[in-house]
Amino acid sequence: MPDLSKLYRFRFGKGDLAVKMRVWEGLCGHFFQPLIGEDRVIVDLACGYGEFINNIRGKKKYAVDLNPDARPHVAGDVEFCLSRADAMTAIANDAVDVVFTSNFLEHLRTKEECDRVLAEVRRVLRPGGRFVIIGPNIRYLAAQYWDFYDHCLPLSHLSLEEGLVQADYEIDRIVARFLPYTARSRLPRHPLLVVLYLKISFAWRLLGKQFLVIARKPTAALRRTA
């Protein structure tokens, strides 16, 4: 496994983190909060430095990450869990309304590892709970996808859809082109300009390189046999 503390300290300077926090303020306030709703139990899986979980409102909020440097960045109303994504032992079965993850699944080393994460997310979700996923779309990033040392698993919106279906999720929504690739891309950085980008969906088709996939744990959950 890469040294996450060292890698992310190199990748994200203080200026980059401030920019990302401003971008996520706009994304959460004007897209993800209305999507998720109020008074929800939310898990931010592979939370990074808390850009999403610090800017979203919820009844109970968890931040899960393997990088110990993440802990001091999450807000005081967030419970931080230093754990693997496929072993969220601090979170009970059927306890969560929404699991959110951004730019994480591509860091998993194999499809088998991804399957274990999908199964663990499904465990903590209540029936009807949603798994909201953002990630770089290999279909539109054939070259740039590999510019990050810790990218291992190539995924498109279509391959992820198949992975989720075989893991017994229902698909709610797929947006093949949603956000630009990185915070250094051409996505406007001021919160008001982020709001404008979100409102003009044809801009997504021009600039979007990351998918948005929303899946749901069935209310009549299928039971796998051992």
Residue frames as qw, qx, qy, qz and C-alpha x, y, z in Angstrom:
[[0.000, 0.887, 0.462, 0.000, 0.00, 0.00, 0.00],
 [0.344, 0.609, -0.063, 0.712, 1.24, 3.54, -0.72],
 [0.322, -0.298, -0.484, 0.757, 2.21, 5.78, 2.20],
 [0.046, 0.784, 0.558, 0.268, -0.98, 7.85, 2.18],
 [0.320, -0.854, -0.138, 0.386, 0.26, 10.55, 4.54],
 [0.400, -0.414, 0.397, 0.715, 3.38, 11.21, 2.49],
 [0.298, 0.329, 0.695, 0.565, 1.60, 10.91, -0.87],
 [0.008, -0.830, -0.528, -0.180, -1.23, 13.30, -0.05],
 [0.334, -0.791, -0.021, 0.512, 1.01, 15.83, 1.64],
 [0.350, -0.196, 0.522, 0.753, 2.93, 15.99, -1.65],
 [0.162, 0.452, 0.732, 0.484, -0.20, 16.04, -3.82],
 [0.169, -0.840, -0.437, -0.275, -2.28, 18.58, -1.91],
 [0.329, 0.159, -0.305, 0.879, -0.63, 21.76, -0.68],
 [0.010, -0.445, -0.576, 0.686, -2.36, 24.12, 1.71],
 [0.256, 0.320, -0.186, -0.893, -3.55, 26.25, -1.19],
 [0.348, -0.032, -0.818, -0.458, -5.03, 23.23, -2.97],
 [0.192, -0.354, -0.868, 0.289, -6.93, 22.18, 0.14],
 [0.111, 0.436, 0.303, -0.840, -8.42, 25.64, 0.54],
 [0.340, 0.210, -0.483, -0.779, -9.56, 25.60, -3.10],
 [0.325, -0.148, -0.916, -0.184, -11.10, 22.14, -2.73],
 [0.067, -0.399, -0.729, 0.552, -12.97, 23.21, 0.39],
 [0.252, 0.389, 0.026, -0.886, -14.48, 26.20, -1.42],
 [0.376, 0.102, -0.708, -0.589, -15.51, 24.01, -4.37],
 [0.299, -0.241, -0.922, 0.054, -17.13, 21.45, -2.10],
 [0.105, 0.340, 0.472, -0.807, -18.97, 24.18, -0.21],
 [0.436, 0.300, -0.230, -0.817, -20.77, 24.97, -3.45],
 [0.416, 0.058, -0.852, -0.313, -21.22, 21.34, -4.51],
 [0.166, -0.254, -0.882, 0.361, -22.73, 20.33, -1.17],
 [0.162, 0.357, 0.380, -0.838, -24.91, 23.38, -0.67],
 [0.480, 0.435, -0.113, -0.753, -26.46, 23.39, -4.12],
 [0.616, 0.233, -0.652, -0.376, -26.34, 19.80, -5.34],
 [0.431, 0.039, -0.885, 0.169, -25.61, 17.11, -2.76],
 [0.156, 0.076, 0.636, -0.752, -27.64, 18.52, 0.14],
 [0.641, 0.193, 0.001, -0.743, -30.87, 18.66, -1.91],
 [0.633, 0.217, -0.701, -0.246, -30.03, 15.23, -3.33],
 [0.334, 0.040, -0.866, 0.370, -29.39, 13.62, 0.07],
 [0.473, -0.676, -0.424, -0.374, -31.96, 15.54, 2.08],
 [0.179, -0.643, 0.418, -0.616, -31.93, 16.63, 5.70],
 [0.667, -0.402, 0.445, -0.443, -31.63, 14.69, 8.95],
 [0.921, 0.243, -0.293, -0.082, -29.79, 11.70, 7.42],
 [0.717, -0.525, 0.412, 0.200, -27.11, 9.37, 8.79],
 [0.612, 0.764, -0.202, -0.024, -24.20, 9.83, 6.37],
 [0.785, -0.357, 0.322, 0.390, -20.87, 8.08, 5.85],
 [0.374, 0.856, -0.322, -0.157, -18.08, 9.74, 3.86],
 [0.949, -0.096, 0.237, 0.184, -16.04, 6.76, 2.70],
 [0.660, 0.110, 0.142, 0.729, -12.37, 7.63, 2.09],
 [0.061, -0.916, -0.362, 0.165, -13.10, 11.11, 3.39],
 [0.503, 0.555, -0.030, 0.662, -9.80, 12.73, 2.44],
 [0.245, 0.039, -0.384, 0.889, -9.54, 16.00, 4.33],
 [0.055, 0.504, 0.700, -0.503, -13.27, 16.30, 5.01],
 [0.050, 0.062, -0.317, -0.945, -14.22, 18.38, 1.99],
 [0.410, -0.336, -0.657, -0.536, -17.60, 16.66, 1.65],
 [0.503, -0.474, -0.705, 0.156, -18.49, 15.65, 5.18],
 [0.260, -0.307, -0.320, 0.858, -17.62, 19.04, 6.67],
 [0.156, 0.103, -0.207, -0.960, -19.95, 20.79, 4.21],
 [0.457, -0.280, -0.703, -0.467, -22.97, 18.49, 4.37],
 [0.451, -0.320, 0.410, -0.726, -25.64, 18.56, 7.06],
 [0.629, -0.069, -0.750, -0.191, -26.81, 15.34, 8.69],
 [0.738, -0.592, -0.056, -0.320, -28.28, 13.80, 11.83],
 [0.755, -0.495, 0.383, 0.195, -25.16, 11.69, 12.30],
 [0.568, 0.766, -0.296, -0.048, -21.96, 11.92, 10.24],
 [0.839, -0.333, 0.336, 0.267, -19.07, 9.47, 9.92],
 [0.388, 0.807, -0.422, -0.141, -15.77, 10.00, 8.13],
 [0.935, -0.153, 0.298, 0.117, -13.87, 6.82, 7.22],
 [0.493, 0.792, -0.357, 0.051, -10.26, 6.85, 6.02],
 [0.930, -0.106, -0.139, 0.323, -6.99, 4.93, 6.34],
 [0.435, 0.499, -0.180, 0.727, -4.92, 8.12, 6.39],
 [0.458, -0.552, -0.518, 0.466, -4.38, 9.26, 10.00],
 [0.203, -0.069, 0.036, 0.976, -3.71, 12.79, 8.74],
 [0.201, -0.478, -0.576, -0.632, -7.43, 13.05, 7.90],
 [0.411, -0.557, -0.674, 0.259, -8.57, 13.10, 11.52],
 [0.230, -0.452, -0.258, 0.822, -7.63, 16.71, 12.45],
 [0.039, -0.004, -0.404, -0.914, -9.31, 18.04, 9.31],
 [0.274, -0.480, -0.758, -0.346, -12.82, 16.72, 9.97],
 [0.274, -0.554, 0.036, -0.785, -15.28, 18.91, 11.85],
 [0.154, -0.239, 0.748, -0.600, -16.23, 18.42, 15.47],
 [0.722, 0.088, 0.296, -0.619, -19.68, 17.03, 14.64],
 [0.780, 0.374, -0.451, -0.219, -18.15, 14.18, 12.60],
 [0.808, -0.414, 0.418, -0.027, -17.12, 10.81, 14.04],
 [0.376, 0.677, -0.605, -0.185, -13.81, 9.81, 12.46],
 [0.946, -0.127, 0.290, -0.069, -13.14, 6.10, 11.86],
 [0.073, 0.677, -0.695, -0.231, -9.59, 5.07, 11.04],
 [0.709, 0.017, 0.696, -0.115, -10.41, 1.89, 9.18],
 [0.159, -0.045, 0.798, 0.579, -10.43, 0.03, 5.91],
 [0.477, 0.106, -0.181, -0.853, -13.36, 0.60, 3.59],
 [0.676, -0.042, -0.662, -0.322, -14.18, -3.11, 3.64],
 [0.554, -0.271, -0.703, 0.356, -14.14, -3.32, 7.45],
 [0.150, -0.514, 0.069, -0.842, -16.15, -0.43, 8.92],
 [0.462, -0.243, -0.822, 0.228, -16.51, -2.18, 12.26],
 [0.036, -0.162, -0.438, 0.884, -17.58, 0.99, 14.10],
 [0.467, 0.105, -0.148, -0.865, -20.79, 1.17, 12.03],
 [0.522, 0.073, 0.788, -0.318, -23.66, -1.25, 12.65],
 [0.185, 0.255, 0.851, 0.420, -25.68, -3.18, 10.09],
 [0.022, -0.670, -0.648, -0.360, -28.52, -1.27, 8.39],
 [0.358, -0.632, -0.358, 0.587, -27.58, 1.94, 10.23],
 [0.203, -0.374, 0.231, 0.875, -26.85, 4.44, 7.46],
 [0.505, 0.703, 0.350, -0.358, -29.04, 6.40, 5.04],
 [0.577, 0.807, -0.128, 0.015, -26.30, 7.51, 2.62],
 [0.717, -0.364, 0.309, 0.508, -22.75, 6.39, 1.92],
 [0.406, 0.907, -0.071, -0.087, -20.85, 8.90, -0.20],
 [0.708, -0.348, 0.346, 0.507, -17.46, 8.41, -1.81],
 [0.431, 0.891, -0.072, -0.122, -15.47, 10.54, -4.21],
 [0.446, 0.722, -0.519, 0.103, -12.33, 9.50, -6.08],
 [0.537, -0.497, 0.637, -0.243, -11.80, 6.34, -4.09],
 [0.931, 0.105, 0.320, -0.138, -12.75, 3.15, -5.94],
 [0.689, 0.673, -0.250, 0.100, -10.02, 3.66, -8.53],
 [0.075, -0.716, 0.637, -0.275, -7.46, 3.28, -5.70],
 [0.853, -0.190, 0.439, -0.211, -8.51, -0.30, -5.02],
 [0.175, -0.514, 0.762, 0.351, -6.11, -2.86, -6.40],
 [0.002, 0.040, 0.947, 0.319, -8.48, -5.49, -7.80],
 [0.512, -0.281, -0.414, -0.698, -12.11, -6.13, -8.69],
 [0.632, -0.320, -0.694, 0.130, -12.22, -8.59, -5.79],
 [0.284, -0.178, -0.424, 0.841, -11.18, -5.81, -3.41],
 [0.263, -0.102, -0.159, -0.946, -13.85, -3.58, -4.92],
 [0.593, -0.313, -0.655, -0.349, -16.45, -6.33, -4.42],
 [0.497, -0.312, -0.653, 0.478, -15.56, -6.46, -0.72],
 [0.035, -0.102, -0.186, 0.977, -16.05, -2.70, -0.40],
 [0.432, -0.184, -0.416, -0.779, -19.41, -2.85, -2.20],
 [0.609, -0.337, -0.718, -0.037, -20.51, -5.63, 0.15],
 [0.370, -0.264, -0.527, 0.718, -19.43, -3.68, 3.24],
 [0.159, -0.019, -0.044, -0.986, -21.24, -0.53, 2.09],
 [0.555, -0.260, -0.577, -0.540, -24.35, -2.62, 1.48],
 [0.519, -0.288, -0.735, 0.327, -24.05, -4.03, 5.01],
 [0.183, -0.262, -0.408, 0.855, -24.11, -0.62, 6.71],
 [0.260, -0.099, -0.289, -0.916, -26.84, 0.84, 4.49],
 [0.484, 0.223, 0.640, -0.553, -30.41, 0.52, 5.65],
 [0.392, 0.406, 0.776, 0.282, -32.84, -0.99, 3.09],
 [0.232, 0.894, 0.363, 0.123, -33.52, 1.79, 0.60],
 [0.355, -0.798, 0.165, 0.458, -30.30, 3.59, 1.56],
 [0.637, 0.769, -0.011, 0.044, -28.18, 5.10, -1.20],
 [0.703, -0.306, 0.275, 0.580, -24.57, 4.77, -2.28],
 [0.337, 0.936, 0.033, -0.094, -23.46, 7.99, -4.03],
 [0.771, -0.198, 0.331, 0.507, -20.24, 7.57, -6.02],
 [0.347, 0.911, -0.159, -0.159, -18.07, 10.06, -7.91],
 [0.722, -0.343, 0.464, 0.381, -15.00, 8.90, -9.77],
 [0.096, 0.581, -0.507, -0.630, -12.79, 9.51, -12.79],
 [0.845, 0.373, 0.275, -0.268, -14.33, 7.93, -15.88],
 [0.537, -0.310, 0.629, 0.469, -11.70, 5.88, -17.72],
 [0.544, 0.593, 0.558, 0.204, -13.78, 6.23, -20.90],
 [0.222, 0.950, 0.105, 0.192, -12.89, 9.94, -21.06],
 [0.264, -0.875, 0.404, -0.032, -9.50, 9.84, -19.31],
 [0.977, 0.157, -0.096, 0.107, -7.58, 7.07, -21.04],
 [0.585, 0.461, -0.334, 0.577, -4.24, 8.88, -20.60],
 [0.116, -0.619, 0.326, -0.706, -4.64, 11.15, -17.57],
 [0.852, -0.410, -0.167, -0.279, -6.14, 8.38, -15.44],
 [0.912, -0.104, -0.206, 0.340, -2.68, 6.98, -14.72],
 [0.267, 0.690, -0.235, 0.630, -1.04, 10.29, -13.76],
 [0.517, -0.638, 0.325, -0.469, -1.66, 9.48, -10.09],
 [0.171, 0.420, -0.882, 0.125, 0.60, 6.87, -8.51],
 [0.289, 0.000, 0.847, -0.446, -2.17, 5.29, -6.44],
 [0.720, 0.296, -0.034, -0.627, -4.66, 4.75, -9.28],
 [0.271, -0.238, 0.929, 0.085, -4.99, 1.00, -9.82],
 [0.365, 0.370, 0.852, -0.058, -8.51, 0.01, -10.87],
 [0.081, 0.033, -0.400, -0.913, -9.84, 1.40, -14.19],
 [0.197, 0.499, 0.797, -0.277, -13.60, 2.06, -14.01],
 [0.106, -0.214, -0.387, -0.891, -16.14, 3.63, -16.31],
 [0.516, -0.052, 0.278, -0.808, -19.73, 4.45, -15.43],
 [0.817, 0.110, -0.366, -0.432, -20.76, 1.28, -17.29],
 [0.588, 0.151, -0.759, 0.236, -18.34, -1.12, -15.60],
 [0.070, -0.121, 0.629, -0.765, -19.24, 0.31, -12.20],
 [0.681, -0.023, -0.016, -0.732, -22.93, -0.13, -12.98],
 [0.805, 0.088, -0.566, -0.156, -22.32, -3.83, -13.69],
 [0.360, 0.180, -0.748, 0.529, -20.29, -4.20, -10.51],
 [0.318, -0.105, 0.427, -0.840, -23.05, -2.67, -8.43],
 [0.778, 0.019, -0.213, -0.590, -25.78, -4.77, -10.02],
 [0.746, 0.094, -0.657, 0.053, -23.89, -8.01, -9.42],
 [0.215, 0.094, -0.685, 0.690, -23.44, -6.87, -5.81],
 [0.179, -0.569, -0.802, 0.036, -27.24, -6.67, -5.46],
 [0.003, -0.422, -0.190, 0.887, -27.73, -2.91, -5.71],
 [0.387, 0.739, 0.543, 0.098, -30.43, -1.14, -7.70],
 [0.380, 0.049, 0.174, 0.907, -29.29, 1.74, -9.91],
 [0.071, 0.774, 0.455, -0.435, -31.04, 5.08, -9.35],
 [0.314, 0.938, -0.007, -0.149, -29.07, 7.43, -11.58],
 [0.744, -0.108, 0.288, 0.594, -25.98, 7.53, -13.78],
 [0.250, 0.952, -0.063, -0.167, -24.33, 10.68, -15.12],
 [0.891, 0.197, 0.050, 0.406, -21.40, 9.68, -17.33],
 [0.413, 0.360, -0.086, 0.832, -19.97, 13.21, -17.37],
 [0.390, -0.816, -0.420, 0.072, -20.44, 15.16, -14.16],
 [0.301, -0.912, 0.129, 0.249, -17.39, 17.02, -12.81],
 [0.462, 0.754, -0.457, 0.090, -13.99, 17.89, -14.30],
 [0.814, 0.112, -0.529, 0.212, -11.13, 15.58, -13.39],
 [0.570, -0.215, -0.458, 0.647, -9.39, 17.46, -10.57],
 [0.182, -0.855, -0.315, 0.370, -9.72, 20.62, -8.51],
 [0.271, -0.501, 0.328, 0.754, -7.07, 22.11, -10.81],
 [0.314, 0.383, 0.728, 0.475, -9.31, 21.59, -13.83],
 [0.011, 0.264, 0.243, 0.933, -11.55, 24.20, -15.37],
 [0.349, -0.672, -0.653, -0.028, -14.33, 23.89, -12.82],
 [0.030, -0.739, 0.086, -0.667, -14.89, 27.42, -11.44],
 [0.492, -0.019, -0.697, 0.521, -13.57, 27.69, -7.91],
 [0.211, -0.134, 0.314, -0.916, -15.71, 30.42, -6.36],
 [0.249, 0.252, 0.880, -0.316, -18.83, 28.87, -4.74],
 [0.468, 0.584, 0.224, -0.625, -21.17, 31.07, -6.81],
 [0.399, 0.527, -0.580, -0.477, -19.49, 29.98, -10.05],
 [0.049, -0.074, 0.995, -0.037, -19.69, 26.35, -8.94],
 [0.410, 0.432, 0.625, -0.505, -23.44, 26.85, -8.52],
 [0.474, 0.620, -0.187, -0.597, -23.63, 28.27, -12.05],
 [0.187, 0.357, -0.877, -0.261, -21.76, 25.24, -13.43],
 [0.206, 0.133, 0.938, -0.246, -24.17, 22.89, -11.67],
 [0.453, 0.547, 0.396, -0.582, -27.17, 24.67, -13.18],
 [0.505, 0.637, -0.345, -0.469, -25.88, 24.53, -16.78],
 [0.861, -0.121, 0.493, -0.029, -25.94, 20.81, -17.53],
 [0.783, 0.611, -0.022, 0.110, -24.54, 21.18, -21.06],
 [0.034, 0.831, -0.524, 0.184, -21.30, 22.36, -19.40],
 [0.738, -0.340, 0.573, -0.104, -21.08, 18.92, -17.79],
 [0.888, 0.367, 0.269, 0.070, -20.98, 17.34, -21.25],
 [0.463, 0.825, -0.225, 0.235, -18.13, 19.66, -22.25],
 [0.007, 0.719, -0.567, 0.401, -16.00, 19.61, -19.10],
 [0.805, -0.370, 0.320, -0.335, -17.13, 16.56, -17.18],
 [0.473, 0.447, -0.760, -0.003, -14.59, 13.73, -16.88],
 [0.072, -0.106, 0.886, -0.445, -15.92, 12.13, -13.70],
 [0.410, -0.353, -0.729, -0.420, -19.06, 10.05, -13.39],
 [0.401, -0.204, 0.487, -0.749, -21.81, 10.28, -10.81],
 [0.508, -0.126, -0.815, -0.249, -23.45, 6.95, -9.99],
 [0.447, -0.268, 0.450, -0.725, -26.22, 6.59, -7.41],
 [0.500, -0.057, -0.850, -0.158, -27.18, 3.07, -6.33],
 [0.579, -0.405, 0.205, -0.678, -29.66, 1.85, -3.74],
 [0.049, -0.099, 0.970, -0.217, -29.83, -1.09, -1.38],
 [0.403, -0.314, -0.663, -0.547, -33.12, -2.81, -2.22],
 [0.497, -0.383, 0.292, -0.722, -35.88, -2.46, 0.34],
 [0.967, -0.105, 0.134, -0.191, -36.57, -6.18, 0.02],
 [0.029, -0.744, 0.655, 0.125, -32.86, -6.96, 0.33],
 [0.881, 0.236, -0.395, -0.112, -31.66, -10.05, -1.47],
 [0.649, -0.609, 0.449, -0.080, -29.93, -12.50, 0.83],
 [0.511, 0.534, -0.669, -0.075, -26.82, -14.25, -0.41],
 [0.954, -0.289, -0.024, -0.072, -26.27, -17.79, 0.71],
 [0.388, -0.734, 0.539, 0.142, -22.93, -18.72, 2.21]]
